[in-house]
Amino acid sequence: MFPEVIDVMVAAMHDYYGNPSSIHAQGRKAKAAVEVARKKIATLLGCSVGEIFITSGGSEANNTALKGAVLDLGLRTIITTKIEHPCVLRSIEHLAQIVPLDIHYLDTDATGRVNKDHLKEILSRNPKGSIVSIMHANNEVGTMNNIEELGLICTEYGALFHSDTVQTIGHFDFPLAETHLHFASASAHKFHGPKGIGLLYLKGAQIKPLIDGGGQERNIRAGTENVASIIGMAKALDLYFANMENYERKTRSIRDYAREEIQRNFPGVKINGDVDGASLYTVLSITFPGNSVSDLLVFNLDIEGISASGGSACSSGVQKVSHVLAALDPEDTGTTVRLSFSPLNDLSEIEKKKKKLKK
């Protein structure tokens, strides 16, 4: 986390210890702090304060959106891709066990970008009762979709539009009210906020809570609010928006340097995604030729003190074949490492990684 985020969270734990749902003075004080944070978040994200609902993170937000669309709004056609985050794919699989669903998987190109013509084709055959769920940027290979264009297509055919925007909120400025999105999600730890807190952007849809209980979050999400983390999320987002250009420039330069050094020192590696096009500047997915050494690459890097991933960090603690890479290139037998970058990194860390990789 950013040090400034830790500071405001520690202060919040001292100052706002009341239950925000209580009517006594300390409760009202905590409630007011939550609403100030919510207003700040809504302003930064370019939407109404009434469209921001606090969740435990992106997985809960995506689950709430999809299950609400199917179980509460009665939508029975889901259009998505095979390279979505597991919280989206497994939510859809779970829903298909509850109600009959017509599920369509969109074609993507080799980088992971959605085929818009295929989306139009499917929507033309399913004009009503559809929800489209397409991630803004892939969490493994970094390829970004144009959600403004996709939103216009959904609007043209009368479909609801959900996007997993966990990887992009905070890193790119796209006012949510201008995207034609009905649902979007965010996780604070993706922009150096606290873990276990996030949000759901919900526009014009009446859905029931995924978690039953009290009437918190305007009856959308029950449970006592995590005041300090909500304040921390707002602070982290504020820091990113205030420094977005500088953060992007620094992070992109570090990622690009890492890419150049890896390609120069390790012939035969493949860079996944669309690094030279619309892509996350925070992620680099590299496939090394398959052999006995590369098979243990992530494990060995961890031993050397380098935190790398073989796929989605949220999927499990067990190294397994990435469903994203398997969908994009089923014939690839190499070993893939995903490196993540932030403005808190520096070039000396890249030199360290390079030396460890050479081992």
C-alpha positions in Angstrom: 0.0 0.0 0.0 1.0 3.6 -0.4 2.3 5.0 2.9 -0.3 7.8 2.7 -3.0 5.1 2.6 -1.7 3.4 5.7 -1.7 6.8 7.5 -5.3 7.6 6.8 -6.4 4.1 7.7 -4.6 4.2 11.0 -6.2 7.6 11.7 -9.6 6.2 10.7 -9.2 3.3 13.2 -8.7 5.8 15.9 -11.3 8.4 14.9 -14.2 6.4 13.4 -14.6 3.3 15.6 -18.4 3.6 15.7 -20.7 1.3 13.7 -21.9 3.4 10.7 -25.3 1.8 10.9 -25.8 3.0 14.5 -27.7 6.2 15.2 -25.5 7.4 18.1 -22.9 10.1 17.7 -19.9 7.8 17.0 -22.0 5.9 14.5 -23.1 9.0 12.6 -19.5 10.2 12.6 -18.3 6.9 11.0 -21.2 7.0 8.5 -20.4 10.5 7.5 -16.7 9.5 6.8 -17.9 6.6 4.7 -20.1 8.8 2.6 -17.3 11.4 2.1 -15.1 8.6 0.8 -17.9 7.3 -1.4 -18.5 10.8 -2.9 -14.7 11.1 -3.6 -14.7 7.8 -5.4 -17.8 8.7 -7.4 -16.3 12.0 -8.4 -13.0 10.4 -9.5 -14.8 7.7 -11.5 -17.1 10.1 -13.2 -20.5 8.7 -12.0 -23.2 9.4 -9.5 -22.5 8.8 -5.8 -25.7 6.6 -5.7 -24.1 4.3 -8.3 -21.2 3.2 -6.1 -21.7 0.2 -3.8 -18.9 -1.0 -1.5 -17.9 -4.7 -1.7 -15.1 -6.9 -0.4 -13.4 -6.7 -3.8 -13.8 -7.4 -7.5 -14.9 -11.1 -7.1 -17.8 -10.1 -5.0 -18.7 -7.2 -7.3 -18.7 -9.4 -10.4 -20.7 -12.2 -8.6 -23.3 -9.6 -7.5 -23.6 -8.2 -11.0 -24.0 -11.5 -12.8 -26.2 -13.3 -10.3 -28.4 -10.2 -10.0 -28.8 -9.9 -13.8 -29.8 -13.6 -14.1 -31.7 -14.3 -10.9 -33.3 -10.9 -10.3 -33.6 -9.3 -13.7 -34.5 -12.6 -15.4 -31.8 -12.4 -18.2 -31.2 -15.8 -19.7 -28.6 -15.1 -22.4 -25.0 -14.5 -21.4 -22.4 -13.4 -23.9 -18.8 -13.5 -22.6 -15.3 -14.9 -23.5 -13.3 -17.9 -22.4 -10.5 -15.7 -21.0 -12.5 -13.9 -18.3 -11.4 -13.9 -14.7 -12.4 -17.1 -12.9 -14.9 -15.2 -10.7 -16.8 -14.4 -13.8 -16.5 -17.8 -15.5 -17.4 -19.7 -12.4 -20.3 -17.5 -11.6 -21.7 -18.2 -15.0 -21.1 -22.0 -14.5 -22.9 -21.8 -11.2 -25.9 -19.9 -12.6 -26.2 -22.5 -15.4 -26.8 -25.1 -12.7 -29.7 -23.1 -11.2 -31.6 -21.8 -14.3 -31.5 -22.7 -18.0 -29.0 -20.3 -19.7 -28.0 -19.7 -23.3 -24.2 -19.0 -23.0 -22.2 -17.7 -25.9 -18.4 -17.4 -26.0 -17.0 -14.7 -28.2 -14.1 -15.1 -30.6 -10.9 -13.3 -29.6 -7.8 -12.7 -31.6 -4.4 -14.1 -30.7 -3.8 -11.2 -28.2 -7.1 -11.7 -26.4 -9.1 -8.9 -27.9 -12.8 -9.4 -28.5 -14.2 -9.7 -32.1 -16.8 -7.0 -32.2 -18.4 -8.4 -35.3 -19.0 -11.7 -33.6 -20.7 -9.8 -30.7 -23.0 -8.0 -33.1 -23.8 -11.3 -34.8 -24.8 -13.0 -31.5 -26.8 -10.0 -30.3 -28.7 -9.8 -33.5 -30.0 -13.3 -32.9 -30.7 -12.6 -29.2 -32.0 -9.0 -29.2 -33.6 -9.1 -25.7 -32.8 -10.6 -22.4 -29.1 -10.6 -22.8 -26.1 -9.5 -20.7 -22.7 -9.1 -22.2 -19.8 -9.6 -19.8 -16.4 -8.6 -21.2 -13.4 -7.6 -19.2 -11.8 -4.2 -19.8 -8.3 -5.6 -19.6 -7.1 -9.2 -19.3 -5.4 -9.8 -15.9 -2.9 -12.2 -17.3 -1.8 -10.9 -20.7 -2.9 -7.3 -20.3 -4.8 -6.8 -23.6 -7.4 -4.1 -23.4 -10.8 -4.0 -25.0 -12.5 -0.8 -26.1 -15.4 -0.7 -23.7 -16.8 2.5 -25.1 -17.3 0.8 -28.5 -18.5 -2.4 -26.9 -21.0 -0.4 -24.8 -22.4 1.3 -27.9 -23.0 -2.1 -29.5 -24.8 -3.4 -26.4 -26.9 -0.2 -26.3 -27.8 -0.7 -30.0 -29.1 -4.2 -29.4 -30.7 -3.4 -26.0 -28.3 -5.7 -24.0 -27.0 -5.0 -20.5 -23.3 -4.6 -20.3 -21.0 -5.8 -17.5 -17.2 -5.3 -17.5 -14.7 -6.6 -15.0 -12.7 -3.3 -14.7 -10.5 -4.5 -11.8 -7.3 -4.1 -13.8 -8.0 -0.6 -15.2 -9.9 1.4 -12.6 -7.3 3.8 -11.1 -4.8 3.2 -13.9 -6.9 4.8 -16.7 -9.3 7.7 -16.7 -12.6 6.6 -18.3 -15.7 8.3 -16.7 -18.1 5.4 -16.0 -21.1 7.5 -16.9 -19.8 7.7 -20.5 -19.2 4.0 -21.1 -22.7 2.6 -21.5 -21.8 0.2 -18.7 -24.5 -1.1 -16.4 -22.1 -2.9 -14.1 -18.4 -2.5 -13.4 -16.1 -3.7 -10.6 -12.9 -2.6 -8.8 -10.5 -3.9 -6.2 -8.6 -1.3 -4.1 -5.4 -3.4 -3.9 -4.9 -3.0 -7.6 -4.2 0.7 -7.1 -2.1 0.3 -3.9 -5.1 0.4 -1.5 -6.0 -2.2 1.1 -6.9 -5.8 0.3 -10.4 -7.0 0.9 -12.2 -3.9 -0.2 -13.6 -2.9 -3.6 -16.8 -1.6 -5.3 -19.6 -2.3 -7.7 -20.7 0.3 -10.1 -24.4 -0.3 -10.7 -26.4 1.9 -13.1 -30.1 1.7 -13.4 -30.7 -1.9 -12.4 -32.7 -3.2 -9.4 -31.0 -6.3 -8.0 -31.2 -8.0 -4.7 -28.3 -8.4 -2.3 -25.9 -11.3 -2.7 -25.3 -11.2 1.0 -28.5 -11.0 3.1 -28.7 -9.3 6.5 -29.0 -5.6 7.3 -29.9 -2.8 4.9 -26.3 -1.5 4.4 -25.3 -0.2 1.0 -28.9 0.7 0.2 -30.0 -2.9 0.6 -27.5 -4.2 -2.0 -24.8 -5.5 0.3 -25.4 -6.5 4.0 -22.7 -6.3 6.7 -21.1 -3.7 8.9 -19.0 -1.4 6.8 -15.2 -1.6 6.9 -14.7 2.1 7.5 -10.9 2.3 7.6 -10.6 0.3 4.4 -13.2 2.3 2.6 -11.3 5.5 3.5 -8.1 3.8 2.4 -9.6 2.9 -0.9 -10.7 6.5 -1.6 -7.3 7.8 -0.6 -5.4 5.3 -2.9 -7.7 6.2 -5.8 -7.2 9.9 -5.2 -3.5 9.4 -5.2 -3.6 7.5 -8.5 -5.8 10.1 -10.2 -3.6 13.0 -8.9 -0.5 11.3 -10.3 -1.8 9.2 -13.1 0.4 10.5 -15.9 3.6 10.3 -13.8 2.7 6.9 -12.5 2.0 5.5 -15.9 5.1 7.0 -17.4 7.3 5.5 -14.7 5.6 2.1 -14.6 5.5 1.8 -18.4 9.2 2.6 -18.7 10.1 -0.1 -16.2 7.9 -2.6 -17.9 9.3 -1.8 -21.3 12.9 -2.0 -20.0 12.1 -5.4 -18.5 10.7 -6.6 -21.8 13.7 -5.4 -23.8 16.2 -7.0 -21.4 14.4 -10.3 -21.3 14.1 -10.5 -25.1 17.8 -9.6 -25.4 19.1 -12.1 -22.9 16.7 -15.0 -23.5 16.3 -15.9 -27.2 13.1 -17.7 -28.0 10.9 -16.1 -25.4 7.4 -14.9 -26.5 5.7 -11.8 -25.2 2.0 -12.5 -24.8 -0.8 -10.0 -25.4 -0.7 -6.8 -27.3 2.2 -4.9 -25.5 2.6 -2.5 -28.4 -1.1 -1.7 -28.6 -3.9 -1.1 -26.2 -2.6 -2.9 -23.1 -2.0 -2.7 -19.4 1.3 -1.0 -18.6 1.4 -2.9 -15.3 1.6 -6.4 -16.6 4.1 -8.4 -18.7 3.4 -12.0 -19.7 6.4 -13.9 -21.0 6.5 -17.5 -22.3 9.8 -19.3 -22.1 10.5 -22.4 -24.2 9.4 -25.5 -22.3 12.1 -27.6 -20.6 13.0 -29.0 -17.2 14.4 -25.7 -16.0 11.6 -23.5 -17.2 9.0 -25.8 -15.7 10.2 -24.8 -12.2 10.7 -21.2 -13.1 8.1 -19.6 -10.9 9.1 -21.8 -7.9 12.8 -21.0 -8.4 12.1 -17.2 -8.7 10.2 -17.3 -5.5 13.2 -19.0 -3.7 15.3 -16.1 -5.0 13.0 -13.5 -3.5 11.2 -12.6 -6.8 7.4 -12.7 -6.7 6.1 -13.8 -10.0 3.0 -15.6 -11.1 2.2 -18.3 -13.7 -1.3 -17.0 -14.2 -4.0 -15.3 -12.2 -2.9 -14.7 -8.6 -6.5 -15.1 -7.5 -7.2 -18.5 -8.9 -5.3 -20.7 -6.4 -2.0 -21.3 -4.8 -1.3 -24.2 -7.1 0.6 -23.7 -10.3 -1.6 -25.0 -13.2 -2.2 -24.3 -16.9 -3.6 -20.9 -17.4 -7.1 -21.0 -19.0 -6.3 -17.7 -20.7 -3.2 -19.0 -22.4 -4.8 -22.3 -23.2 -7.6 -20.5 -25.0 -5.3 -18.1 -26.9 -2.8 -20.7 -28.0 -3.7 -24.4 -27.2 -0.5 -25.7 -28.9 1.9 -23.7 -26.7 3.9 -26.0 -24.4 6.2 -23.3 -22.9 6.3 -22.0 -19.3 4.7 -18.6 -18.8 5.6 -16.1 -16.1 3.6 -13.0 -15.4 5.4 -10.0 -14.0 3.6 -7.0 -12.5 4.9 -3.5 -12.2 4.0 -0.4 -10.3 5.4 3.1 -9.6 6.9 1.8 -6.5 9.3 -0.4 -8.5 12.7 0.8 -9.9 15.2 -0.3 -12.6 17.5 -1.9 -10.0 14.8 -4.5 -9.4 14.8 -5.3 -13.1 18.5 -5.9 -13.0 18.0 -8.3 -10.1 15.3 -10.2 -11.9 17.4 -10.5 -15.0 20.3 -12.0 -13.0 18.0 -14.4 -11.2 16.4 -15.5 -14.5 19.8 -16.2 -16.0 20.5 -18.8 -13.2 
